[in-house]
């Protein structure tokens, strides 16, 4: 089972979180993108843009933060953090 945890923070306080669980035979990359789509749908957010820094951080730690730079629209929070909690 694949599980991705999405969390929204403002002023270092957790505002909302959700866990997306998937049991498919897709590649790891496809699972990450599908789970991120599910998180954005649940939080009613636009999809973030993956910058090189996000890719590198995710490769090293299975975790990354999407800040205002990753979104076209204005955010009412500081960042969206995603983290793999089970593969």
Secondary structure, 3 states (H helix, E strand, C coil): CEEEEEEEEECCEEEEEEEEEECCCCCHHHHHHHHHHHHHHHHCCCCCCCCHHHHHHHHHHCEEEECHHHCCCCCCCCEEEEEEEEC
